[in-house]
Amino acid sequence: MVATAPVHAQQLPDAPPPEAPPVEEAATAEDAAPVARDLTSAEIAAFNQAVTDFAAGQAAQQKGDNAAAVAKYDAAMPAIRTAVEADPSKMDNVNFLANALYAQAAAYGALGQMDRVIPIYVEAVPHWRKLVEAKPTDVAGRNILAGILIQLGNQNLRDHDRGGADPFFEEAVKLARQTVADQPADAVSKNVLLSALIGASQTSVQEGIGDEAIGMGQAMIADGSIDATNRPQIETMTGAALAGE
C-alpha cells in the first residue's frame, strides 16, 4: 500500500508581521560573521516590499483566493532569499523565508499544482531544520518540518523510489516521536507521527514499524483522534495484515 494523498492538512503557520525588523537593521547584526554581507539599498527596498507582498498574499490566502496569494508570494520570494543568502545567521530572515515557502506551497497545493509544491518543500527543508535546531522546544515548527518530510517521502513513493523515501520518513518519525512525547494528548502531533509511521512501514527495514503504525492507528480510531487521511490507510493496512495471517 502506497500513501499517495497529502499526509496531513496543516494549518498555515504564523507569518512574520509586516512590521518585521527591516533588513537594514538585520544586516549589521552579524558583521563579524565572514559569510555575512550588507545588503545594498536596492536589496533593502526590495525586502521591505517583499514584507508587504507577503502580508498581502497571506491575506488573500486566508480569504481563499490562492491565485492572488501565489502571485504575491512569487513576487516576494526573490528578495527574501537574497536577505538569507546575504546573512544566513540572521534567524529572523530564515524564519521569514521558511514561513513564506510553507505558505507558498500551501497556496499552490490548494490550486492543485503539486508539481510546484514539491520543489518548494525541497527548498524549505534546510531552513525549517535550522529553525527547529535553533528552537528545539518549538512544537509547531517541529510538526511543520515533519509534515514536509512526510510529503517528500510520499512523493518518492509515488516515484517508486523507496530508498529515496526512507530517509525522509526516518527523520519525520524521530521528530514526531519527540513531539508526541512532549504533547501526548495532542491529536495533531499524534496524526503527524502516525503518518510518518505509515510511510516508514513501506520503506524501513526496521522490524515492527508496520505493527506500531497499525496499533497506534487502531487506538486513534477507537478514541476518535485519527484524521481523515490516516484512517483509510490504517484500515487498509489492518485488512492486509489480517489477510496475511
VEXTORVEX-768449 format. One line per 2 residues: number of its first residue (from 1); for each residue x negated, y negated, z of N, C-alpha, C. Coordinates in pm, 1 decimal. Atoms other than C-alpha are relative to their C-alpha. Layout:
BEGIN
NUM> X Y Z X Y Z X Y Z | ...
! end
This chain:
BEGIN
1> -86.0 119.7 0.0 0.0 0.0 0.0 -88.5 -123.2 0.0 | 81.2 120.0 12.4 -149.1 -329.7 -108.9 84.0 -121.6 34.7
3> -71.0 121.0 -39.4 -48.2 -655.4 53.2 -12.7 -102.4 -111.3 | 5.6 95.2 110.0 46.4 -895.1 -224.1 65.6 -132.4 32.6
5> -70.2 123.8 -32.8 261.4 -1155.1 -54.3 -87.9 -86.9 88.4 | 70.9 84.7 -95.7 125.8 -1457.8 128.1 20.4 53.2 141.3
7> -3.6 -74.3 -123.9 42.3 -1327.3 469.0 73.9 -71.3 111.1 | -62.4 68.0 -113.0 175.1 -1599.9 690.3 37.2 -142.0 -40.5
9> -43.7 135.9 31.8 376.1 -1917.3 646.7 -49.2 -92.3 110.4 | 60.6 83.2 -103.8 152.8 -2155.8 836.9 55.1 -142.1 -6.6
11> -41.6 138.9 -4.6 262.1 -2497.0 949.3 -115.0 -88.8 -44.9 | 100.5 95.3 42.1 80.7 -2792.3 799.2 -72.3 -54.7 121.9
13> 71.2 54.3 -115.6 -195.6 -2898.1 1036.9 14.6 -151.1 6.4 | -3.9 144.4 -14.5 -200.4 -3247.4 1175.3 -104.5 -63.4 -89.8
15> 90.7 67.9 91.1 -357.1 -3487.3 930.4 -82.2 -103.8 74.6 | 70.3 116.5 -52.4 -630.3 -3736.3 1007.5 86.2 -123.1 -22.6
17> -89.6 114.2 15.9 -434.1 -4057.7 1066.4 -56.1 -102.8 -96.7 | 49.2 102.7 90.4 -452.7 -4345.2 819.6 -102.9 -91.4 63.7
19> 96.4 85.1 -67.5 -645.1 -4535.9 1084.1 -122.9 77.6 45.8 | 119.2 -78.3 -32.5 -915.8 -4265.6 1097.6 -123.9 -88.2 -13.0
21> 119.1 85.2 3.0 -1264.0 -4407.3 1158.2 -49.7 -18.0 -142.2 | 46.5 22.0 136.7 -1373.6 -4570.2 832.6 -142.6 47.4 -16.6
23> 130.3 -58.7 23.4 -1681.9 -4430.2 670.1 -113.0 -95.6 30.7 | 109.4 90.5 -29.9 -1882.3 -4747.3 717.6 -45.3 11.6 144.9
25> 40.0 -27.9 -136.9 -1877.8 -4665.7 1088.8 -66.6 135.9 9.6 | 52.0 -136.1 -8.4 -1938.8 -4294.3 1036.9 -138.7 10.6 -60.5
27> 124.4 -16.4 73.1 -2232.5 -4348.5 803.5 -122.7 -26.7 84.7 | 115.1 35.5 -81.9 -2456.8 -4488.5 1077.7 -12.2 86.2 124.2
29> -2.6 -75.7 -125.1 -2372.1 -4233.6 1347.3 -113.7 99.1 10.2 | 103.2 -103.0 -1.3 -2635.5 -3977.9 1246.2 -117.8 -40.2 -88.5
31> 106.0 49.7 86.8 -2906.0 -4193.0 1087.1 -127.3 82.7 10.4 | 122.4 -75.4 -19.3 -3175.9 -3969.9 1233.0 0.9 132.2 -74.9
33> -9.8 -128.7 67.8 -3048.5 -3661.4 1051.7 -57.8 -12.0 -140.3 | 67.0 13.7 129.4 -3268.8 -3602.1 745.9 92.8 19.5 -118.8
35> -88.8 -25.9 112.6 -2976.1 -3483.8 531.7 101.6 -110.7 -19.0 | -103.3 103.8 7.4 -2762.1 -3788.5 600.3 -48.5 -118.3 -83.1
37> 28.7 124.6 70.4 -2744.3 -4096.3 384.8 116.1 -94.7 18.9 | -106.4 99.0 -5.0 -2549.0 -4417.2 391.6 80.8 5.1 -129.1
39> -83.6 12.5 118.3 -2255.0 -4444.2 157.1 -15.1 -138.6 -61.0 | -0.1 129.3 66.8 -2252.0 -4718.3 -99.6 130.3 -72.6 32.0
41> -122.8 76.7 -23.9 -1996.2 -4994.9 -72.2 114.5 54.6 -85.0 | -104.3 -56.5 85.5 -1807.4 -4837.7 -363.5 52.6 131.2 58.2
43> -41.8 -126.2 -60.1 -1802.7 -4499.5 -188.5 83.5 -23.6 125.1 | -78.6 34.7 -118.5 -1676.6 -4659.7 131.5 140.4 -43.1 -39.9
45> -131.6 44.2 47.4 -1394.5 -4830.3 -57.7 81.7 118.8 -50.6 | -70.3 -118.1 51.9 -1309.4 -4501.0 -229.8 49.4 88.1 113.4
47> -42.6 -81.2 -114.6 -1299.2 -4318.7 103.3 122.1 -61.4 67.6 | -113.7 65.4 -65.2 -1068.0 -4575.8 256.9 126.7 13.6 -83.9
49> -115.4 -24.3 86.9 -840.0 -4541.8 -46.6 45.4 144.8 11.4 | -34.7 -141.4 -14.9 -855.1 -4163.4 -1.9 82.9 23.1 125.7
51> -80.0 -10.6 -122.3 -723.9 -4201.8 353.8 144.3 -39.2 -29.4 | -133.7 45.5 36.2 -428.5 -4395.7 214.4 70.3 101.4 -89.3
53> -58.8 -98.4 91.0 -372.8 -4143.5 -65.2 39.7 126.9 74.5 | -30.5 -121.2 -74.4 -387.0 -3851.4 176.4 127.4 -18.6 82.5
55> -119.8 26.3 -80.1 -128.1 -4010.4 405.2 124.8 0.0 -88.2 | -113.6 1.5 92.4 99.0 -4070.6 106.3 32.3 141.3 -48.4
57> -22.4 -137.3 41.6 50.5 -3711.9 -8.9 68.6 82.4 106.9 | -62.4 -75.0 -107.9 139.6 -3574.0 329.5 145.4 -41.8 19.4
59> -137.8 47.1 -12.3 449.6 -3792.7 348.3 87.7 61.4 -109.3 | -75.5 -60.8 110.1 559.6 -3664.2 5.9 21.4 148.9 24.8
61> -10.1 -143.4 -25.9 489.2 -3304.7 106.6 105.1 29.6 106.1 | -96.8 -19.9 -107.2 694.6 -3336.0 421.2 142.9 -22.7 -48.5
63> -131.9 21.1 60.2 984.3 -3456.5 203.9 32.8 105.6 -104.4 | -23.0 -104.6 98.3 947.1 -3153.7 -23.5 -41.8 -35.0 -141.0
65> 44.0 41.5 133.1 800.4 -3346.6 -315.9 -145.8 42.5 -17.5 | 135.1 -53.4 7.2 499.0 -3122.8 -369.1 -74.6 -46.1 -124.5
67> 66.1 51.3 119.5 428.7 -3251.0 -719.9 -66.1 -134.9 29.1 | 58.4 128.5 -37.6 376.8 -3601.0 -583.6 -113.7 20.3 99.5
69> 102.2 -26.8 -100.6 176.8 -3456.7 -294.1 -132.2 40.8 -65.0 | 125.7 -45.6 59.0 -75.4 -3275.9 -513.6 -66.4 -111.6 -80.3
71> 58.8 112.1 73.0 -122.3 -3586.8 -726.0 -80.4 -88.6 94.1 | 69.5 83.0 -98.0 -217.5 -3785.0 -416.3 -120.8 73.0 58.7
73> 113.0 -76.1 -54.6 -434.6 -3506.2 -272.7 -113.1 9.7 -102.2 | 102.7 -9.9 103.5 -615.6 -3460.2 -604.4 -77.1 -131.1 -13.2
75> 65.3 130.7 10.3 -686.9 -3832.4 -614.7 -92.3 -25.3 119.1 | 75.9 27.2 -121.8 -815.3 -3837.4 -256.6 -124.9 86.4 13.0
77> 101.4 -98.6 -32.8 -1039.2 -3532.2 -264.4 -143.2 -38.4 -36.2 | 140.0 29.4 33.3 -1349.6 -3656.9 -452.0 -69.1 -90.7 101.8
79> 63.2 92.0 -94.3 -1414.8 -3941.8 -209.5 -22.7 66.0 135.6 | 17.4 -70.2 -127.2 -1364.0 -3718.6 94.0 -117.5 96.4 -9.5
81> 114.6 -89.5 20.4 -1606.9 -3462.1 -48.5 -130.7 -78.3 5.2 | 121.5 80.5 2.4 -1861.4 -3737.0 -108.7 -42.1 -39.9 140.8
83> 31.7 39.0 -137.4 -1838.4 -3852.6 252.5 -62.1 116.0 77.5 | 54.7 -116.9 -69.8 -1903.3 -3498.9 380.9 -137.1 35.8 -55.4
85> 130.2 -28.5 59.6 -2187.4 -3443.2 136.2 -105.4 -99.0 47.7 | 94.8 102.3 -44.1 -2347.9 -3770.2 247.8 -47.0 24.1 143.0
87> 37.3 -25.4 -139.8 -2342.8 -3671.1 616.6 78.7 119.8 51.2 | -73.0 -120.0 -41.4 -2241.5 -3309.4 685.3 15.3 14.0 150.4
89> -9.4 -11.0 -145.8 -2293.0 -3360.8 1057.8 115.0 -81.6 58.1 | -108.7 84.6 -49.2 -2006.9 -3611.9 1085.6 128.6 81.7 1.3
91> -110.0 -95.4 -9.9 -1731.6 -3385.6 1216.1 135.2 -62.9 -30.6 | -126.9 63.6 36.2 -1453.4 -3642.3 1170.6 28.4 17.2 -148.6
93> -18.4 -11.9 143.8 -1510.6 -3627.5 796.7 15.2 145.8 -42.9 | -18.0 -143.0 27.8 -1549.7 -3247.6 792.3 143.9 40.4 32.4
95> -137.7 -28.6 -39.0 -1217.3 -3225.7 976.6 98.8 -55.5 -102.6 | -86.5 62.0 100.4 -1059.5 -3463.2 727.7 3.0 85.3 -126.7
97> 5.5 -78.6 122.6 -1179.7 -3258.1 430.3 68.3 135.6 19.0 | -61.0 -131.4 -24.4 -1076.0 -2924.7 585.5 151.7 -9.8 0.2
99> -144.9 17.4 -5.6 -725.9 -3051.7 659.3 57.2 -40.6 -135.2 | -47.5 42.4 131.1 -694.5 -3218.6 320.5 5.5 118.4 -96.7
101> 0.3 -118.8 85.5 -790.3 -2897.1 140.9 113.5 94.2 37.5 | -106.5 -88.8 -45.1 -547.2 -2697.8 352.3 137.1 -52.1 -43.8
103> -126.1 59.8 43.4 -264.3 -2940.5 278.1 15.6 9.2 -151.1 | -3.4 -8.6 145.8 -354.1 -2945.0 -91.0 36.5 142.2 -44.1
105> -30.9 -139.0 33.3 -346.3 -2563.7 -105.0 146.1 31.5 28.1 | -140.0 -25.2 -34.3 -8.4 -2556.8 69.2 93.1 -60.7 -104.3
107> -84.3 64.9 100.1 135.3 -2801.0 -183.6 -3.4 75.3 -132.5 | 9.1 -78.5 122.8 5.0 -2605.7 -481.1 71.4 133.9 15.8
109> -70.0 -125.4 -25.6 134.7 -2285.4 -321.6 150.7 -16.9 -10.1 | -143.4 25.9 6.8 480.1 -2440.0 -285.8 46.7 -18.6 -143.9
111> -32.0 14.9 141.5 467.6 -2517.5 -658.9 -18.8 130.1 -77.3 | 20.6 -129.1 64.0 384.3 -2153.0 -729.5 -128.4 10.5 -80.0
113> 124.3 1.9 77.4 39.6 -2237.4 -866.2 -112.8 65.6 81.0 | 97.6 -70.6 -82.4 -160.0 -1969.1 -684.6 -138.6 0.6 -63.5
115> 131.0 7.1 64.2 -437.5 -1995.3 -943.8 -77.3 -122.7 47.9 | 66.4 118.2 -56.1 -509.7 -2336.3 -791.4 -27.9 17.8 149.5
117> 11.6 -15.2 -145.2 -469.4 -2223.0 -430.3 -128.1 71.8 39.7 | 112.6 -82.7 -42.4 -741.6 -1957.1 -413.4 -133.9 -75.2 -5.7
119> 125.7 76.0 -0.7 -1032.5 -2181.5 -526.7 -5.2 -105.8 110.9 | -3.0 97.7 -109.2 -920.2 -2443.2 -273.7 -32.1 68.5 131.9
121> 31.1 -75.4 -121.0 -925.9 -2179.9 1.8 -148.3 35.3 7.3 | 142.4 -34.2 1.7 -1273.5 -2070.6 -105.2 -83.1 -120.9 42.6
123> 71.7 121.6 -38.8 -1394.0 -2429.7 -75.3 22.6 -33.6 146.2 | -35.0 41.6 -136.0 -1215.7 -2479.6 256.7 -65.5 84.5 108.1
125> 46.8 -92.9 -103.9 -1353.8 -2175.0 439.9 -122.5 -49.8 75.4 | 116.2 42.4 -79.8 -1701.1 -2310.8 529.7 27.5 -120.3 88.4
127> -34.2 116.4 -82.5 -1550.5 -2635.2 656.6 80.3 42.3 122.4 | -77.1 -49.1 -114.0 -1298.5 -2450.3 874.8 -87.5 80.1 95.2
129> 93.6 -71.0 -87.6 -1574.6 -2224.6 1003.3 -77.5 -98.0 86.7 | 76.8 101.2 -73.8 -1770.9 -2531.4 1103.0 84.8 -62.5 110.4
131> -89.5 57.2 -100.7 -1469.9 -2677.8 1284.1 24.0 98.1 114.3 | -25.5 -100.5 -103.6 -1398.6 -2352.0 1469.2 -123.6 18.6 87.0
133> 124.0 -11.0 -77.1 -1763.4 -2326.8 1571.0 -16.7 -118.9 93.4 | 14.8 120.8 -81.9 -1757.2 -2685.0 1697.6 103.6 -6.7 111.7
135> -107.7 2.3 -99.5 -1427.5 -2634.6 1885.8 50.0 142.8 22.5 | -34.5 -142.2 -13.6 -1419.4 -2268.9 1994.0 129.2 26.9 74.3
137> -126.4 -20.7 -72.0 -1111.0 -2320.0 2212.3 120.9 -50.1 -77.5 | -109.9 53.6 80.8 -900.9 -2473.5 1932.1 74.0 114.9 -66.6
139> -76.1 -114.8 49.0 -641.3 -2200.5 1877.6 58.8 -28.2 -138.2 | -62.5 32.0 128.3 -468.5 -2380.3 1589.3 -100.5 10.5 -113.9
141> 102.4 -8.2 102.8 -790.8 -2416.7 1391.7 -42.2 143.1 -26.6 | 37.9 -140.6 14.8 -881.0 -2054.3 1456.2 106.2 76.2 -79.7
143> -107.8 -65.7 74.3 -539.7 -1940.3 1330.0 -0.8 -39.4 -147.2 | 3.9 45.0 139.3 -570.2 -2151.6 1016.3 -112.6 69.8 -73.8
145> 111.8 -66.9 64.9 -914.2 -2009.7 938.0 31.7 147.4 -23.3 | -34.7 -141.2 16.5 -792.7 -1654.5 998.6 101.6 17.6 -111.9
147> -101.2 -9.1 104.9 -490.0 -1715.4 775.6 -58.7 -17.9 -138.7 | 65.8 20.4 129.5 -707.2 -1847.7 492.2 -80.5 123.3 -38.7
149> 79.8 -119.7 27.6 -941.4 -1549.1 522.5 88.5 116.2 -44.1 | -92.5 -107.0 38.7 -644.4 -1312.2 502.6 49.1 -21.3 -143.2
151> -43.9 28.3 137.4 -520.9 -1485.3 189.0 -108.2 37.7 -100.8 | 108.8 -34.5 90.8 -863.7 -1444.2 30.1 -19.7 151.1 -7.3
153> 5.4 -145.5 2.1 -872.6 -1079.8 134.9 110.2 59.0 -86.0 | -112.5 -48.4 81.2 -529.8 -1025.4 -18.4 -24.7 -21.8 -149.2
155> 30.1 25.3 141.1 -646.1 -1186.8 -343.1 -97.9 103.4 -53.3 | 94.2 -103.3 41.8 -938.2 -944.4 -357.7 70.2 134.8 -17.5
157> -76.1 -123.6 16.5 -695.4 -657.3 -304.3 80.4 -2.6 -129.1 | -74.0 11.5 126.4 -482.3 -785.9 -591.8 -92.4 23.2 -120.0
159> 99.0 -20.1 106.3 -801.2 -780.6 -798.7 -65.4 138.2 8.6 | 50.6 -137.3 -18.8 -865.5 -420.0 -682.2 -145.8 0.8 45.7
161> 136.2 9.7 -52.7 -1184.3 -527.7 -504.3 5.4 17.6 151.7 | -9.4 -27.0 -143.7 -1164.3 -358.5 -165.8 -128.0 -40.9 73.0
163> 125.7 39.6 -61.6 -1531.8 -418.2 -96.3 -8.1 -150.1 22.0 | -1.6 144.8 -15.6 -1486.5 -790.0 -154.1 100.1 -46.5 103.2
165> -104.5 38.3 -94.7 -1173.0 -799.5 59.6 -40.1 25.6 144.6 | 24.2 -44.7 -137.5 -1311.9 -622.2 365.0 -66.1 -104.5 89.6
167> 60.5 99.7 -90.0 -1542.7 -898.6 499.7 97.5 -108.8 42.6 | -99.5 101.2 -36.7 -1254.6 -1146.9 489.1 92.2 52.9 110.2
169> -88.1 -57.5 -101.6 -1026.0 -913.8 683.7 -74.6 21.8 131.6 | 78.1 -24.7 -121.3 -1302.2 -822.0 928.7 -17.5 -128.0 81.1
171> 16.6 127.8 -69.2 -1370.3 -1186.9 1010.1 133.4 -48.5 56.0 | -132.3 43.6 -45.7 -997.5 -1261.1 1034.0 44.6 77.5 123.2
173> -36.9 -81.4 -116.3 -940.4 -971.1 1276.0 -73.9 -49.9 124.0 | 78.6 46.8 -114.8 -1220.8 -1095.6 1500.7 55.5 -131.4 55.2
175> -55.9 129.0 -42.7 -1080.9 -1449.7 1509.9 136.7 18.0 64.8 | -136.9 -16.0 -48.6 -722.8 -1335.0 1559.0 4.6 75.7 131.8
177> 4.2 -70.2 -128.6 -811.8 -1093.6 1839.0 -30.1 -97.9 113.1 | 34.6 98.7 -102.4 -968.8 -1380.8 2027.9 119.5 -88.7 32.1
179> -115.3 87.7 -20.8 -661.4 -1597.1 1977.4 110.1 71.1 77.8 | -102.8 -74.9 -71.7 -420.7 -1326.6 2092.8 -43.3 25.2 143.8
181> 48.6 -14.4 -137.7 -641.5 -1266.7 2395.9 23.2 -128.1 79.4 | -22.2 128.8 -66.7 -610.6 -1638.9 2474.4 148.2 -28.7 19.9
183> -143.4 29.1 -3.3 -235.8 -1653.5 2399.0 78.5 127.2 -32.4 | -59.3 -130.6 30.7 -94.0 -1300.9 2427.4 148.9 -4.0 -30.5
185> -144.1 6.5 23.0 268.4 -1416.3 2413.5 36.9 -82.6 -122.8 | -28.3 88.5 112.5 234.2 -1645.2 2109.9 28.4 81.1 -125.3
187> -41.8 -81.2 114.7 425.0 -1495.0 1816.5 -80.1 -32.8 -125.7 | 76.5 38.2 118.7 237.2 -1693.2 1550.1 -136.1 68.3 1.3
189> 132.2 -60.9 -10.4 -100.3 -1571.0 1675.3 7.4 151.1 -16.2 | -16.0 -144.5 13.4 25.8 -1213.9 1702.7 23.0 40.0 -146.0
191> -24.6 -31.3 139.9 150.0 -1221.1 1343.5 -125.1 -19.5 -85.1 | 126.7 15.6 71.3 -184.7 -1354.5 1221.1 -86.5 123.5 21.4
193> 77.9 -120.7 -26.7 -358.5 -1065.0 1394.7 58.4 120.4 -72.2 | -62.6 -113.2 66.8 -106.2 -817.6 1258.7 -28.9 -2.8 -149.8
195> 30.7 12.2 142.5 -157.8 -949.2 904.5 -143.9 40.8 -28.7 | 140.9 -35.5 18.4 -533.4 -915.4 944.6 -20.0 150.3 13.3
197> 11.0 -144.7 -18.8 -497.6 -559.0 1072.7 58.4 75.9 -119.1 | -60.1 -64.1 117.9 -267.1 -467.4 782.4 -99.3 -2.9 -115.9
199> 99.2 8.9 105.8 -528.7 -595.3 540.1 -119.0 91.1 25.4 | 117.8 -80.3 -33.6 -817.1 -428.8 722.2 28.0 149.0 -10.4
201> -34.1 -142.5 8.5 -630.0 -98.6 726.3 -17.8 54.5 -141.4 | 14.3 -41.1 140.4 -666.5 -93.0 347.0 -144.4 -4.7 -48.0
203> 137.6 19.5 46.2 -1037.1 -174.7 333.6 -105.3 53.0 95.6 | 102.2 -30.8 -99.3 -1214.9 -85.8 656.9 -22.1 149.9 13.5
205> 31.5 -140.0 -28.9 -1394.4 239.9 726.6 14.7 29.5 148.7 | -16.1 -18.6 -144.7 -1333.8 184.6 1098.1 125.9 82.4 27.1
207> -113.5 -86.4 -30.5 -1109.7 456.8 1234.2 97.8 -71.0 93.6 | -102.5 48.1 -91.2 -781.9 364.7 1398.2 60.8 -133.6 -34.5
209> -53.5 131.8 34.8 -720.3 29.1 1228.2 144.9 12.1 -47.2 | -136.0 -18.7 49.4 -413.0 156.6 1046.8 95.8 35.4 112.2
211> -85.3 -37.0 -113.2 -274.2 318.9 1361.0 24.4 -120.0 90.8 | -16.4 119.7 -83.0 -336.9 -3.1 1552.8 101.5 -96.1 -62.5
213> -93.2 89.2 68.6 -152.0 -206.7 1289.7 143.3 51.0 13.4 | -134.9 -57.0 -9.9 145.7 31.7 1292.8 53.7 -13.2 141.4
215> -45.4 8.5 -138.8 161.7 43.5 1671.3 36.4 -141.3 40.4 | -28.6 140.2 -32.4 141.6 -333.6 1705.8 125.1 -46.8 -73.1
217> -116.1 41.9 78.2 393.1 -384.6 1426.1 129.5 55.7 54.8 | -121.1 -59.7 -55.7 643.9 -142.4 1576.6 40.3 -69.2 130.2
219> -30.6 71.0 -125.3 615.3 -314.2 1914.4 58.2 -138.0 -28.4 | -49.4 132.8 33.2 672.2 -652.1 1749.5 138.3 5.8 -63.9
221> -136.3 -18.7 50.4 973.3 -521.0 1559.5 95.7 17.5 116.8 | -85.8 -28.1 -115.2 1112.1 -398.0 1889.0 30.5 -125.5 80.7
223> -24.9 119.6 -81.5 1069.6 -731.9 2064.9 40.6 -121.8 -83.4 | -49.5 107.2 86.7 1169.5 -941.8 1762.2 -101.2 -106.1 -35.8
225> 100.3 103.9 25.6 840.1 -1127.9 1729.4 -65.7 11.5 -136.0 | 63.2 -17.6 130.9 738.8 -991.6 1388.5 61.7 -95.3 -101.6
227> -53.6 93.8 98.8 772.7 -1226.9 1091.6 48.5 73.8 -124.7 | -66.5 -60.9 116.3 948.1 -1166.9 760.3 -98.6 55.8 -101.9
229> 100.8 -53.9 90.6 624.2 -1099.2 572.8 -56.8 130.7 52.4 | 62.9 -119.3 -57.5 475.4 -845.6 811.5 96.6 117.1 16.2
231> -93.2 -109.4 -31.1 792.0 -647.3 886.1 10.5 104.5 -112.6 | -13.2 -104.5 103.0 841.2 -479.2 546.3 -129.2 78.1 -22.0
233> 126.7 -70.7 17.8 472.9 -394.3 527.5 -19.6 104.0 109.9 | 8.5 -97.2 -109.7 482.2 -227.6 869.1 97.8 115.2 -24.0
235> -97.9 -105.8 28.4 796.6 -38.6 769.3 -51.7 93.9 -108.8 | 57.5 -82.7 105.8 621.2 81.6 452.7 -113.4 86.7 54.6
237> 111.1 -76.3 -58.2 310.0 183.8 646.7 50.6 110.6 91.9 | -55.9 -100.2 -91.5 519.9 364.2 907.0 58.9 116.3 -78.6
239> -57.2 -103.9 82.9 708.4 551.1 637.5 -105.4 87.2 -65.6 | 107.6 -76.4 61.6 385.8 651.3 465.6 -68.8 89.3 101.6
241> 64.7 -79.4 -104.6 236.6 769.1 794.9 86.0 120.2 36.8 | -89.7 -111.5 -33.5 543.7 979.5 874.3 3.6 103.8 -113.4
243> -2.2 -91.5 114.5 545.6 1127.0 523.0 -126.0 85.1 -5.7 | 126.3 -73.3 5.2 184.4 1229.1 566.2 -18.4 97.0 113.4
245> 14.2 -89.3 -114.5 241.6 1414.7 891.2 32.7 144.1 -39.4
! end
